[in-house]
Structure formats: C-alpha cells, structure tokens
C-alpha cells in the first residue's frame, strides 16, 4: 500500500506544475465554463485514472528506462506503427522541453507575485534545484516528487473548505462572470479531454520511467489509478474554489495564490512555497525524462546532456510564464490525443504479445504476473 501511495503521489506531482498549482490551468480549462466546468472535470478524472494506470503499468511491464521502449512495443514494427511511434516520440520530446521551460518561468512568476522578487532570481533558483536533484538515481527522484505532493493536497482541501464557508454573492452572477473569461478550447467536453491530452504529453515520459523502477506491475497500475482519481478530485475542488471567488482572483496570473492570501498572509507565504515546490516537481520530471530519452541515466553523458538542457531552458524561459503557457499548452494538448489513442490500444496489443514467445519481451517481462 505504501508503494501504491508513493507512485500515486509521484504521478500527481509530475502532472501538477505551475499551471495547475497556481490555478491558471483550472481557470482556462474549467472555471471559464462556469458550472459546466464540473462536467469537464468529470471527463478529465475518468481519463486521468485510465491514463495514469496505463502509463505506469506499461513502464513496469516492459521495465522501461525511457518512453521509446513502450511506444515502439505498442505501435509495432510495421511502417504505419513506426510512423505513429515517431510522431508520438517527437510530441513527447517537444512536450518535455516545452513544459520544462514553462515550469522554470513559472517558478520566477510565483516568487515575483508573492514576494516582489525579480522573476529571473526565482527562475535561477529553480534551475539550480532541478540541476542538483537531477543528479540522483530514479528511485530518489520518485521519492522527492512523491513526498512533496501531499502538501498541495492539504492546501487545496483547506482552500476549498474556506471557500464553501465564506461564499458570498449570487452563484448565477459568479457563473456569468466566470464565463466572461476566455477558455483554452471552445467547449467543456473538449476542454476536459484536451486538458488530459495536454498533461499526458507532460507526464507520460516520466510516468513510464517511474513505472520502470517498480518490479510489480499490479502495484504500478494501482498507483497510477489512485493518482489519476485523486488528481481529478483536486481539479474539482480547485475549480469550485476559483469559481466562488472569480470576481477577486480571475484577473491574477496565479489565482490560487490570490485565494490563499485572502485567507491569511502567513498561509499565503506557505502556499507560495508549496506551489514553488510543485513547480519544481514537474520541472525536475520534465528535464530528467528528456535526458533519459537521449542518454542512459546515471552516466556522464546523462549529466552533461541534462545540464545543457537546463541551461538552454533557462534562457528560453525569459519569454515569460503566461506567454509560454498560451503558446505551448493548446498545441501539445491536441498532439497528445495521438498518445491517448495509443494508450487505449495498448492493453489489446499487450495481450497479443503475451500470447507469443517470451523473447518478444525485453528481459523476459512477458512472464511477469500482472
């Protein structure tokens, strides 16, 4: 059970970055639809539960050290399969670097809004932390990411509870005001699907690598499932909190942080640190996964590649948090639909492979009980 909770917590930590923890993603993908944002959240919850379960399970089943092992195994050796595998690989590489850059910028924005510290200092600190912790082995990285996540869950529960008790004004007015904000995509159903496909691009690679470190595929699957369900609940609570206070926080770059500051300035400081740590979680996951795509972890080549990518990301991050989100998120969200399609097909493909000789699996994982 402990291992399941750690995997679930780590999965949430990989997904929850600058956009979610700050409330900006929730505002764009859910709250901008008003009450209908709840339906979008339900769609996302169902998909997150399935995607989380499949990603970590596949990583464990195939003992994967990078996402390429899983993608190539599922898509097969045909010309069409290789083409799909190539497309998914490119999407994930772009997503890993793109989100890594957005997280670096988000770290600077959170410090600037809460403490008035120049954004580049917050970004520089983030880059240094990501560099230092990225030198750890994969098990250490998973523990770091998983152990930070419960802090955000506690904070969201406190914020949602406070918003329920202190809600004032007409719900219909708040609903109308929320719908005046421009959504990321045209309708609530597409928003729920697109949000998951966006985050699949964000978390797929690290989730697979994380699964590869878990010997028991059943434990991996349950961890991903639990993580996906809890993430869905967090989306709903965050949506409700922002919706009930849309008149005061809707214009902020980090609306969730604005909510916390209304509760207590001291709690605001604590929450800003938690948000920064969650941004760190995702940023670490992105650059670590990117490096494992091109090199073998815990080698000299890995460390050199990892360091160079962080330095390049640091320079690109000065384009700004909100502008980077607006550019990267919708594009990667639509491209991530290809990966969701692959994950839906994955269990059928794995069943076919299990009926074949063990040599079809690396390291004889075809004989591993699931």
C-alpha positions in Angstrom: 0.0 0.0 0.0 2.8 2.4 0.9 4.4 1.8 -2.6 1.0 2.4 -4.3 0.5 5.7 -2.5 4.1 6.8 -3.3 3.6 6.1 -7.0 0.1 7.8 -7.0 1.6 10.8 -5.2 4.5 11.0 -7.6 2.2 10.8 -10.6 0.2 13.7 -9.3 3.5 15.6 -8.6 4.6 15.1 -12.2 1.3 16.4 -13.6 0.8 19.3 -11.1 3.1 22.0 -12.2 3.0 25.8 -12.5 -0.3 26.0 -14.3 -2.3 23.7 -12.0 -0.8 24.7 -8.7 -1.2 28.4 -9.5 -4.8 27.9 -10.6 -4.2 29.3 -14.1 -4.9 26.0 -15.9 -8.0 25.4 -13.8 -9.3 28.9 -14.8 -8.7 28.4 -18.5 -9.9 24.8 -18.9 -12.7 24.5 -16.3 -13.8 27.7 -14.5 -14.2 29.7 -17.7 -17.2 27.4 -18.5 -18.8 28.2 -15.1 -20.9 25.4 -13.7 -20.3 23.3 -16.8 -16.6 23.2 -15.6 -17.7 20.4 -13.2 -18.7 18.2 -16.2 -15.3 18.9 -17.8 -13.6 17.9 -14.5 -15.5 14.6 -14.5 -14.3 13.9 -18.0 -10.8 14.7 -17.0 -11.0 12.5 -13.9 -12.1 9.4 -15.8 -9.4 9.9 -18.4 -6.7 10.7 -15.8 -7.5 7.5 -13.9 -7.1 5.4 -17.1 -4.1 7.1 -18.4 -2.3 7.1 -15.1 -2.9 3.4 -14.6 -1.8 2.5 -18.2 1.4 4.6 -18.3 2.9 3.4 -15.0 1.7 -0.2 -15.7 3.3 -0.3 -19.1 6.5 1.1 -17.7 6.6 -1.6 -15.1 5.6 -4.4 -17.5 8.3 -3.5 -20.0 10.9 -2.4 -17.4 11.3 0.8 -19.4 14.1 3.3 -18.9 12.6 5.8 -21.4 9.3 6.2 -23.2 10.6 4.9 -26.5 10.6 1.3 -25.3 6.9 1.4 -24.6 5.8 3.4 -27.6 7.8 1.1 -30.0 6.5 -2.0 -28.4 2.8 -0.9 -28.6 2.9 0.5 -32.2 4.9 -2.4 -33.6 7.3 -2.8 -36.5 5.1 -2.0 -39.4 5.6 1.1 -41.5 2.4 2.6 -40.0 3.5 1.6 -36.5 6.9 3.2 -36.9 5.4 6.4 -38.2 3.0 6.6 -35.2 5.9 5.9 -32.9 7.9 8.6 -34.5 5.1 11.1 -34.2 4.5 10.3 -30.5 8.2 10.4 -29.8 8.5 13.9 -31.3 5.4 15.1 -29.5 6.8 13.9 -26.1 10.3 15.4 -26.8 8.7 18.8 -27.6 6.4 18.5 -24.6 9.2 17.6 -22.2 11.4 20.6 -23.2 8.4 23.0 -23.6 6.9 22.2 -20.2 10.3 22.2 -18.6 10.8 25.8 -19.8 7.3 26.8 -18.7 8.0 25.4 -15.2 11.2 27.4 -15.0 9.3 30.6 -15.9 6.5 29.7 -13.5 9.0 29.5 -10.6 10.0 33.0 -11.3 6.4 34.3 -11.6 5.4 32.7 -8.3 8.2 34.5 -6.5 7.5 37.7 -8.2 3.8 37.8 -7.4 4.2 36.7 -3.8 7.4 38.3 -2.6 8.1 41.0 -5.2 11.4 39.3 -6.0 12.6 39.7 -9.7 11.4 36.8 -11.7 14.8 35.8 -13.0 16.0 35.1 -9.5 13.2 32.7 -8.8 13.9 31.0 -12.2 17.6 30.8 -11.5 16.9 29.1 -8.1 14.6 26.7 -9.8 17.2 25.8 -12.4 19.8 25.2 -9.7 17.5 23.0 -7.6 16.5 21.0 -10.7 20.1 20.5 -11.6 21.1 19.3 -8.1 18.3 16.9 -7.6 18.5 15.6 -11.1 21.9 14.0 -10.3 20.0 11.4 -8.1 19.0 8.0 -9.3 15.4 7.4 -10.4 14.2 5.9 -7.1 15.5 9.0 -5.3 13.8 11.3 -7.8 10.4 9.5 -7.4 10.7 9.8 -3.6 11.4 13.5 -3.8 8.4 14.1 -6.1 6.0 11.9 -4.2 6.8 13.2 -0.8 6.1 16.9 -1.7 2.7 16.3 -3.3 0.7 15.7 0.0 1.4 19.3 1.0 -0.5 20.6 -2.0 -3.4 18.2 -1.4 -3.7 19.5 2.2 -3.6 23.1 1.0 -6.3 22.6 -1.6 -8.6 21.0 1.0 -8.1 24.0 3.3 -8.8 26.5 0.5 -11.9 24.6 -0.8 -13.3 24.4 2.7 -12.7 28.1 3.3 -14.4 29.0 0.1 -17.5 26.9 1.0 -17.9 28.6 4.3 -17.2 32.2 3.1 -19.0 32.1 -0.3 -21.0 35.3 -0.8 -22.9 36.7 -3.7 -25.2 35.1 -6.3 -24.0 31.9 -7.9 -25.6 32.9 -11.2 -23.6 36.2 -11.2 -20.4 34.3 -10.4 -21.2 31.8 -13.1 -21.8 34.6 -15.7 -18.6 36.4 -14.6 -16.6 33.1 -15.0 -17.9 32.6 -18.5 -16.6 36.0 -19.5 -13.1 34.6 -19.2 -11.7 33.2 -22.5 -11.4 29.4 -22.3 -8.4 27.5 -23.7 -10.7 25.5 -26.0 -14.3 26.0 -27.4 -16.5 23.7 -25.3 -16.4 22.0 -21.9 -16.2 18.4 -23.2 -13.3 19.2 -25.5 -11.7 21.1 -22.6 -11.8 18.0 -20.3 -10.3 15.8 -23.0 -7.7 18.4 -24.1 -6.6 19.0 -20.6 -5.8 15.3 -20.1 -4.1 15.0 -23.5 -2.1 18.1 -22.6 -0.9 16.6 -19.4 -0.3 13.2 -21.0 2.3 15.0 -23.0 3.6 16.5 -19.8 3.7 13.4 -17.6 3.8 10.4 -19.9 7.6 10.0 -20.2 8.4 10.4 -16.5 5.4 8.2 -15.6 6.8 5.4 -17.8 10.3 5.8 -16.4 8.8 5.8 -12.9 6.9 2.6 -13.7 10.1 1.0 -15.0 11.6 1.2 -11.5 8.6 -0.7 -10.0 9.0 -4.5 -10.1 5.4 -5.4 -9.6 3.1 -4.3 -12.5 0.0 -4.6 -10.3 1.4 -2.1 -7.7 2.3 0.2 -10.6 -1.2 0.0 -12.1 -2.9 0.7 -8.8 -0.6 3.6 -8.0 -1.3 5.2 -11.4 -5.1 4.7 -10.9 -5.1 6.2 -7.4 -3.0 9.1 -8.6 -5.4 9.8 -11.5 -8.5 9.7 -9.3 -7.1 12.0 -6.6 -5.9 14.4 -9.3 -9.5 14.6 -10.6 -10.8 15.4 -7.1 -8.1 18.1 -6.8 -9.3 19.6 -10.1 -12.9 19.8 -8.9 -12.0 21.3 -5.6 -9.7 23.9 -7.2 -12.4 24.7 -9.8 -15.0 25.3 -7.1 -12.6 27.5 -5.1 -11.8 29.8 -8.0 -15.4 29.9 -9.3 -16.7 31.1 -6.0 -14.1 33.9 -5.9 -13.8 34.6 -9.6 -14.6 38.3 -9.1 -11.4 38.8 -7.0 -8.9 36.4 -8.4 -9.9 35.9 -12.0 -7.5 38.6 -13.3 -4.4 37.2 -11.5 -1.7 35.2 -13.1 -1.7 32.9 -10.1 -5.4 32.9 -8.9 -4.9 30.1 -6.3 -2.2 32.1 -4.6 -4.6 35.1 -4.6 -7.2 33.0 -2.8 -4.7 31.9 -0.2 -3.6 35.5 0.5 -7.2 36.4 1.2 -7.4 33.6 3.9 -4.1 34.6 5.6 -0.9 36.3 4.6 1.1 33.7 6.5 -0.8 30.9 4.8 -0.1 32.8 1.5 3.6 32.5 2.2 3.4 28.8 3.0 1.2 28.2 -0.1 3.6 30.1 -2.4 6.4 27.8 -1.1 4.3 24.7 -1.8 3.4 26.0 -5.3 7.1 26.6 -5.9 7.9 23.0 -4.8 5.2 21.6 -7.1 6.6 23.6 -10.0 10.0 22.1 -9.0 8.4 18.6 -9.1 7.2 18.9 -12.7 10.3 20.8 -13.9 12.5 18.0 -12.5 10.4 15.4 -14.1 10.5 17.1 -17.5 14.2 17.6 -17.8 15.0 14.2 -16.2 12.8 12.4 -18.7 14.2 14.4 -21.6 17.7 13.4 -20.7 16.7 9.7 -20.3 15.3 9.9 -23.8 18.7 10.6 -25.3 21.1 9.1 -22.8 21.2 6.4 -20.1 20.6 7.8 -16.6 23.4 7.9 -14.0 26.1 8.2 -16.7 28.4 11.0 -17.6 26.6 11.6 -20.9 23.3 11.9 -19.0 24.7 14.5 -16.6 26.2 16.6 -19.5 23.0 16.4 -21.6 20.8 17.2 -18.6 22.9 20.2 -17.6 22.9 21.7 -21.2 19.1 21.3 -21.5 18.6 23.1 -18.2 20.8 26.0 -19.3 19.0 26.3 -22.7 15.7 26.1 -20.9 16.8 28.9 -18.5 17.5 31.2 -21.4 14.2 30.4 -23.2 12.2 30.9 -20.0 12.6 34.6 -20.2 9.9 34.7 -22.8 7.5 34.8 -19.8 5.3 32.3 -18.0 1.9 33.3 -19.3 3.1 33.7 -22.9 4.8 30.3 -22.9 1.6 28.7 -21.5 -0.5 30.3 -24.2 1.8 29.0 -26.9 2.7 25.5 -25.7 -0.4 24.2 -24.0 -3.1 24.1 -26.7 -0.7 22.8 -29.3 0.7 20.0 -27.2 -2.9 19.3 -25.9 -4.1 18.4 -29.4 -1.0 16.5 -30.3 -1.3 14.5 -27.1 -4.6 13.0 -28.4 -2.4 10.7 -30.6 -0.8 9.3 -27.4 -4.2 8.8 -25.7 -5.2 6.7 -28.8 -2.0 4.6 -28.4 -2.8 4.1 -24.7 -6.4 2.9 -25.5 -4.9 0.4 -27.9 -2.1 -0.6 -25.5 -3.9 -3.4 -23.5 -5.0 -5.1 -26.6 -1.5 -5.1 -28.0 0.0 -6.3 -24.8 -2.5 -9.2 -24.7 -1.4 -10.2 -28.2 2.3 -10.1 -27.1 1.6 -12.2 -24.1 0.3 -15.0 -26.3 3.6 -15.0 -28.2 7.0 -16.4 -27.2 8.8 -14.7 -24.2 11.5 -13.4 -26.5 9.1 -10.8 -27.7 9.6 -9.0 -24.3 12.8 -7.4 -23.1 14.3 -9.1 -20.0 11.5 -11.8 -20.2 8.9 -9.4 -18.8 6.4 -11.3 -20.8 6.4 -13.9 -18.0 5.8 -11.3 -15.2 2.5 -11.6 -13.5 0.3 -8.6 -13.8 
